[in-house]
């Protein structure tokens, strides 16, 4: 089977690496891809939101399955368009993608379908938002831009001044454009976080190993929020937590899809806070997490391609997943200036073939004069598998210590 991946980042590099191992694979393609992905797949010069060109390429290359990596093409209806043309797609419909494209839609979906989440208010104007902030007596409080913001549209505000600054940045300065036209003000929850992903065909779901992302830029969970500075997989849940996730989150999500007539064939990501009162959903994402995917793919022993195809064809029920065992730790190396103004064009050295059980996934790199240079905020991720967390961490940091570029920054406490 010929497969086309949509996307160009570290998540798509990890998906390409995993799908490339499938004995069912014919040829692998990626739009728009990257220099690193081009070592695994054919990468034509097509925009990831150019529906007509993507369909034409699928027809020309006899593509049997399209796997959509990022959320933006899904929110713009790529899955709807391609399935309407008879192409099988791993990725939800435009309406399903609203679960990530609008925080309001997601929170109200959870509310309607009794999925446990934090209390919230939707605010439609700066004046209403300032009034709500002034009236709030419970800090910290969480302020979220309603729309897509590349994982950066969330502020945990310690006091009224920080909350008002978030309102100004999101709604008036429009740091994230139209995504900040509305905001969600949300109750602050405490507890360990967990990233729960499940493959689904809209009828049944297959739970993937639970992972944990590290969002803050600096050690000790300090500094600004980022798209993610590292991840660990798997993260154990207690029996009670696992039962609650299965029954109160995943099953109620599936029931909600059916009740509301939402076509959803892909992966659902529930970002959870494991509170003393039980798991609470912080957010839904409608695609594989990044950088969680870079820790997840090496942890899966099963052939991934048949599972993705089963989702697209609506026959996931009864499918099982085999894991490699042990733990995978992923550490992200970011550019100087990330997350606000990352420096680009810095030569990268030390990208030798890593030892067994270690993969380097490229997120923001490009080729220049035959060598890799930085080309994004999160530059690359080192993913290492070990018998336990300690062994995996040791491997990941040993390989990362040999990689160099000017201004490189990474956390030293991933997995601690």
C-alpha positions as CSV (number, residue, x, y, z in Angstrom):
1,X,0.0,0.0,0.0
2,X,1.2,3.5,-0.8
3,X,0.9,6.0,2.0
4,X,0.9,9.8,2.1
5,X,1.7,11.7,5.4
6,X,0.6,15.3,5.7
7,X,3.0,17.5,7.7
8,X,6.6,18.5,8.1
9,X,7.6,18.4,11.8
10,X,9.1,16.0,14.4
11,X,5.8,14.2,14.8
12,X,5.6,13.5,11.1
13,X,9.2,12.4,11.0
14,X,8.4,9.9,13.8
15,X,5.3,8.6,12.0
16,X,7.3,8.2,8.7
17,X,10.0,6.3,10.6
18,X,7.4,3.9,12.1
19,X,5.3,3.5,9.0
20,X,8.5,2.9,6.9
21,X,9.0,-0.4,8.9
22,X,5.7,-1.9,7.8
23,X,5.9,-4.9,5.5
24,X,2.5,-3.7,4.0
25,X,4.1,-0.5,2.8
26,X,4.6,0.0,-0.9
27,X,5.9,3.6,-1.3
28,X,5.9,6.4,1.3
29,X,5.2,10.1,0.5
30,X,5.0,13.2,2.6
31,X,3.5,16.7,1.9
32,X,5.3,19.0,2.3
33,X,7.8,16.9,4.3
34,X,11.3,18.1,5.2
35,X,14.9,17.5,4.4
36,X,15.0,14.8,7.1
37,X,11.7,13.2,6.1
38,X,12.9,13.1,2.5
39,X,15.4,10.4,3.6
40,X,12.4,8.2,4.2
41,X,9.8,9.4,1.8
42,X,9.2,11.2,-1.5
43,X,8.4,14.8,-0.7
44,X,6.7,16.8,-3.5
45,X,6.5,20.6,-3.4
46,X,2.8,20.8,-2.5
47,X,1.3,22.8,0.3
48,X,-0.3,20.8,3.1
49,X,-3.6,22.7,2.6
50,X,-3.8,22.6,-1.2
51,X,-6.6,20.1,-1.4
52,X,-6.8,19.8,-5.1
53,X,-3.0,19.3,-5.5
54,X,-3.0,16.7,-2.7
55,X,-5.8,14.8,-4.4
56,X,-4.1,14.9,-7.8
57,X,-0.9,13.6,-6.2
58,X,-2.8,10.8,-4.5
59,X,-4.4,9.8,-7.8
60,X,-1.0,9.9,-9.7
61,X,0.8,7.9,-7.0
62,X,-2.0,5.4,-6.3
63,X,-2.0,6.4,-2.6
64,X,-4.2,4.1,-0.6
65,X,-4.1,5.9,2.8
66,X,-3.5,9.5,3.8
67,X,-2.3,10.1,7.4
68,X,-2.8,13.7,8.5
69,X,-0.3,14.9,11.1
70,X,-1.1,18.5,12.0
71,X,-4.4,20.0,13.2
72,X,-4.6,22.9,10.8
73,X,-5.3,20.9,7.6
74,X,-8.0,18.9,9.5
75,X,-9.6,22.1,10.7
76,X,-9.8,23.3,7.1
77,X,-11.6,20.1,6.0
78,X,-8.8,18.1,4.3
79,X,-10.2,14.8,5.5
80,X,-13.7,15.7,4.3
81,X,-12.4,16.7,0.9
82,X,-10.3,13.6,0.3
83,X,-12.9,11.1,1.6
84,X,-15.4,12.7,-0.6
85,X,-13.1,11.9,-3.5
86,X,-12.8,8.2,-2.4
87,X,-9.4,8.5,-0.6
88,X,-9.1,6.7,2.7
89,X,-7.9,9.2,5.4
90,X,-6.6,8.7,9.0
91,X,-7.8,12.0,10.5
92,X,-11.2,13.4,11.6
93,X,-13.7,15.5,9.7
94,X,-13.8,19.3,9.9
95,X,-16.5,19.1,12.6
96,X,-14.4,16.6,14.6
97,X,-11.4,18.9,14.3
98,X,-13.3,21.6,16.0
99,X,-12.5,19.8,19.3
100,X,-9.1,21.3,18.9
101,X,-9.7,24.3,16.7
102,X,-12.1,25.8,19.3
103,X,-11.6,25.6,23.0
104,X,-15.3,26.7,23.4
105,X,-16.5,23.9,21.2
106,X,-14.4,21.4,23.1
107,X,-15.5,22.6,26.6
108,X,-19.2,22.7,25.6
109,X,-18.9,19.2,24.0
110,X,-17.4,17.9,27.3
111,X,-20.2,19.6,29.2
112,X,-22.9,18.2,27.1
113,X,-21.5,14.7,27.2
114,X,-20.6,14.6,30.9
115,X,-16.8,14.3,30.3
116,X,-15.0,15.5,33.5
117,X,-13.2,18.8,33.0
118,X,-12.5,22.1,34.7
119,X,-15.1,24.7,35.2
120,X,-15.0,27.4,32.6
121,X,-16.5,30.7,31.1
122,X,-16.4,31.7,27.5
123,X,-15.7,35.5,27.1
124,X,-16.5,37.2,23.8
125,X,-15.0,40.7,24.3
126,X,-12.1,42.4,26.1
127,X,-14.6,44.3,28.2
128,X,-16.4,41.2,29.3
129,X,-13.1,39.4,29.9
130,X,-11.7,42.2,32.1
131,X,-15.0,42.3,34.1
132,X,-14.8,38.5,34.6
133,X,-11.1,38.7,35.7
134,X,-11.9,41.5,38.1
135,X,-14.7,39.5,39.6
136,X,-12.6,36.3,40.0
137,X,-11.6,35.4,43.5
138,X,-9.8,32.1,42.8
139,X,-6.2,32.3,41.6
140,X,-4.3,30.9,39.8
141,X,-6.7,30.9,36.8
142,X,-6.1,29.6,33.3
143,X,-6.7,31.8,30.2
144,X,-6.9,30.2,26.8
145,X,-7.2,31.6,23.3
146,X,-10.2,29.9,21.7
147,X,-8.6,29.0,18.4
148,X,-5.4,27.2,17.2
149,X,-2.2,28.7,18.6
150,X,0.5,26.0,18.1
151,X,0.3,25.0,21.8
152,X,1.2,28.5,23.0
153,X,-2.2,30.0,23.6
154,X,-2.5,29.1,27.2
155,X,-1.6,31.2,30.2
156,X,-1.6,30.1,33.9
157,X,-2.2,33.4,35.6
158,X,-1.1,33.7,39.2
159,X,-3.0,36.9,39.9
160,X,-5.4,39.5,38.4
161,X,-2.5,41.5,36.8
162,X,-1.3,38.4,34.9
163,X,-4.9,37.5,33.8
164,X,-5.5,41.1,32.5
165,X,-2.2,40.9,30.6
166,X,-3.3,37.6,29.0
167,X,-6.6,39.3,28.0
168,X,-4.7,42.2,26.4
169,X,-2.3,39.9,24.6
170,X,-4.9,37.5,23.3
171,X,-7.9,39.7,22.6
172,X,-6.4,43.2,21.9
173,X,-2.9,42.7,20.7
174,X,-4.0,39.5,18.9
175,X,-0.8,37.7,19.4
176,X,-2.5,34.6,17.8
177,X,-4.6,36.5,15.3
178,X,-8.3,35.6,15.1
179,X,-7.6,32.7,17.5
180,X,-7.8,35.2,20.4
181,X,-11.1,36.8,19.3
182,X,-12.7,34.8,22.1
183,X,-11.1,33.4,25.2
184,X,-11.9,30.7,27.7
185,X,-11.3,31.4,31.4
186,X,-10.9,28.1,33.2
187,X,-10.6,26.8,36.7
188,X,-7.0,25.9,37.7
189,X,-6.5,22.2,38.5
190,X,-3.7,20.5,40.3
191,X,-2.1,17.1,40.0
192,X,0.3,15.2,37.6
193,X,-0.5,15.6,33.9
194,X,-0.9,12.8,31.4
195,X,-1.3,12.6,27.7
196,X,-3.8,9.9,26.7
197,X,-4.1,9.0,23.0
198,X,-6.4,6.5,21.5
199,X,-6.9,5.3,17.9
200,X,-10.6,5.4,17.0
201,X,-12.9,4.7,14.0
202,X,-15.7,6.6,15.7
203,X,-17.3,3.4,17.0
204,X,-14.5,1.8,19.1
205,X,-11.1,2.9,20.5
206,X,-7.7,1.4,21.0
207,X,-5.9,3.0,23.9
208,X,-2.2,3.8,23.2
209,X,0.5,3.9,25.9
210,X,0.0,6.9,28.2
211,X,2.7,9.5,28.0
212,X,3.7,12.8,29.7
213,X,4.7,16.0,28.0
214,X,6.9,18.7,29.6
215,X,5.5,22.0,28.4
216,X,7.6,24.6,30.2
217,X,10.9,25.8,28.6
218,X,13.1,25.5,31.7
219,X,14.0,22.9,34.3
220,X,11.7,22.6,37.2
221,X,8.7,23.5,35.1
222,X,9.8,27.1,35.0
223,X,9.7,29.6,32.1
224,X,7.1,30.1,29.4
225,X,4.8,27.5,27.9
226,X,6.1,25.9,24.7
227,X,4.9,23.3,22.2
228,X,6.7,20.7,24.4
229,X,10.3,20.2,25.6
230,X,10.2,16.5,26.1
231,X,8.1,13.4,26.9
232,X,8.2,10.1,28.6
233,X,6.3,7.0,27.5
234,X,4.7,5.0,29.1
235,X,3.4,6.6,32.3
236,X,1.6,4.2,34.6
237,X,-1.9,5.0,35.8
238,X,-3.5,3.5,38.9
239,X,-6.2,1.0,38.3
240,X,-8.8,3.6,39.3
241,X,-7.3,6.2,37.0
242,X,-7.3,3.8,34.1
243,X,-10.9,2.8,34.6
244,X,-12.0,6.4,34.9
245,X,-10.1,7.3,31.7
246,X,-11.7,4.4,29.8
247,X,-15.3,4.9,31.0
248,X,-15.5,8.6,31.7
249,X,-13.3,10.0,29.0
250,X,-12.9,7.7,26.0
251,X,-16.3,6.0,26.2
252,X,-18.2,9.2,26.8
253,X,-16.2,10.8,23.9
254,X,-17.3,8.0,21.6
255,X,-20.9,8.3,22.8
256,X,-20.7,12.0,22.2
257,X,-19.5,11.6,18.6
258,X,-22.5,9.3,17.9
259,X,-25.0,11.5,19.7
260,X,-23.8,14.6,17.8
261,X,-23.3,13.0,14.4
262,X,-19.5,13.7,14.2
263,X,-17.5,11.6,11.8
264,X,-14.2,10.8,13.5
265,X,-11.6,8.3,12.2
266,X,-8.2,9.1,13.5
267,X,-6.5,9.6,16.9
268,X,-8.0,11.5,19.9
269,X,-5.6,13.1,22.4
270,X,-7.0,13.9,25.8
271,X,-4.6,16.1,27.9
272,X,-5.5,15.1,31.5
273,X,-4.9,16.4,34.9
274,X,-4.9,13.5,37.4
275,X,-6.6,15.4,40.3
276,X,-7.4,14.0,43.7
277,X,-11.0,13.8,42.5
278,X,-10.0,11.8,39.5
279,X,-8.9,12.5,35.9
280,X,-10.0,15.8,34.3
281,X,-9.7,16.7,30.7
282,X,-7.7,19.9,30.1
283,X,-7.9,19.8,26.3
284,X,-8.7,17.6,23.3
285,X,-6.3,17.4,20.4
286,X,-7.4,15.8,17.2
287,X,-4.0,14.4,16.1
288,X,-0.9,12.7,17.6
289,X,0.8,14.8,20.3
290,X,4.1,16.5,19.6
291,X,6.6,15.6,21.2
292,X,4.7,12.7,22.7
293,X,4.6,10.9,19.3
294,X,8.4,10.9,19.3
295,X,8.3,8.9,22.6
296,X,5.3,6.8,21.6
297,X,6.4,5.4,18.2
298,X,9.6,3.7,19.5
299,X,7.5,2.2,22.4
300,X,5.1,0.4,19.9
301,X,6.2,-3.0,18.7
302,X,3.1,-3.6,16.5
303,X,3.0,-2.7,12.9
304,X,1.3,0.7,13.0
305,X,0.0,0.8,9.4
306,X,-2.7,-1.8,9.6
307,X,-4.1,-0.1,12.7
308,X,-4.2,3.3,10.9
309,X,-5.9,1.7,7.9
310,X,-8.4,-0.1,10.2
311,X,-9.4,3.3,11.7
312,X,-9.9,4.8,8.2
313,X,-12.0,1.8,7.1
314,X,-14.1,1.7,10.2
315,X,-13.0,-1.8,11.4
316,X,-10.9,-1.1,14.5
317,X,-12.9,-3.2,16.9
318,X,-10.9,-6.2,18.3
319,X,-7.5,-4.9,17.2
320,X,-4.7,-5.1,19.8
321,X,-1.4,-3.4,20.4
322,X,1.9,-4.9,21.3
323,X,4.6,-2.8,23.0
324,X,8.4,-3.1,23.1
325,X,8.5,-3.0,26.9
326,X,10.7,-0.6,28.9
327,X,10.5,3.1,28.7
328,X,11.1,5.8,26.0
329,X,12.4,9.2,26.9
330,X,12.4,12.1,24.4
331,X,14.3,15.3,24.9
332,X,13.8,18.3,22.7
333,X,16.7,20.6,21.6
334,X,15.4,24.1,20.9
335,X,16.9,27.1,19.2
336,X,18.1,30.2,21.0
337,X,15.2,32.6,21.4
338,X,12.6,29.9,21.5
339,X,9.6,30.1,21.9
340,X,9.3,33.8,20.9
341,X,12.0,34.5,18.3
342,X,14.0,31.4,17.5
343,X,17.3,31.8,15.7
344,X,17.6,30.0,12.4
345,X,20.4,28.9,10.1
346,X,22.8,27.7,12.7
347,X,24.9,24.7,11.6
348,X,24.2,21.4,13.5
349,X,27.0,19.0,14.3
350,X,27.0,15.6,15.9
351,X,24.2,14.0,14.0
352,X,26.0,10.7,13.7
353,X,24.1,7.4,13.5
354,X,23.0,7.0,17.2
355,X,23.4,3.8,19.1
356,X,20.8,1.1,19.1
357,X,17.5,2.1,20.8
358,X,18.0,5.8,20.0
359,X,16.4,7.9,17.3
360,X,16.9,11.5,16.4
361,X,13.7,13.0,15.0
362,X,14.0,16.4,13.2
363,X,11.4,19.0,13.9
364,X,12.9,22.3,12.6
365,X,15.9,21.6,10.5
366,X,16.9,22.2,6.8
367,X,19.7,21.2,4.5
368,X,22.2,23.9,3.5
369,X,25.4,23.1,1.5
370,X,25.0,19.4,2.3
371,X,24.6,19.9,6.1
372,X,21.7,20.3,8.5
373,X,21.0,23.8,10.0
374,X,18.4,25.0,12.4
375,X,15.1,26.1,10.8
376,X,12.6,26.3,13.6
377,X,12.0,26.7,17.3
378,X,12.1,23.1,18.3
379,X,15.0,21.8,16.3
380,X,15.1,18.1,17.0
381,X,14.3,15.5,19.5
382,X,16.4,12.6,20.8
383,X,14.3,9.6,21.7
384,X,15.9,6.7,23.6
385,X,14.5,3.4,24.8
386,X,15.7,1.6,27.9
387,X,14.8,-1.2,30.2
388,X,13.5,1.5,32.7
389,X,13.2,5.3,33.0
390,X,16.8,5.7,34.3
391,X,18.4,3.8,31.5
392,X,16.3,5.6,28.9
393,X,17.2,9.0,30.3
394,X,20.9,8.2,30.4
395,X,20.9,7.1,26.8
396,X,18.9,10.1,25.6
397,X,21.2,12.7,27.3
398,X,24.4,10.9,26.3
399,X,23.4,11.2,22.6
400,X,22.1,14.8,23.0
401,X,25.4,15.8,24.6
402,X,27.2,15.1,21.3
403,X,24.8,17.3,19.3
404,X,25.8,20.9,19.0
405,X,24.5,24.1,17.5
406,X,24.9,27.7,18.6
407,X,22.4,28.7,21.2
408,X,21.0,25.2,21.7
409,X,18.8,24.8,24.8
410,X,17.2,21.8,26.4
411,X,15.8,20.7,29.7
412,X,18.0,18.5,31.9
413,X,15.1,17.1,34.0
414,X,12.8,15.3,31.4
415,X,11.4,12.3,33.2
416,X,12.3,13.4,36.7
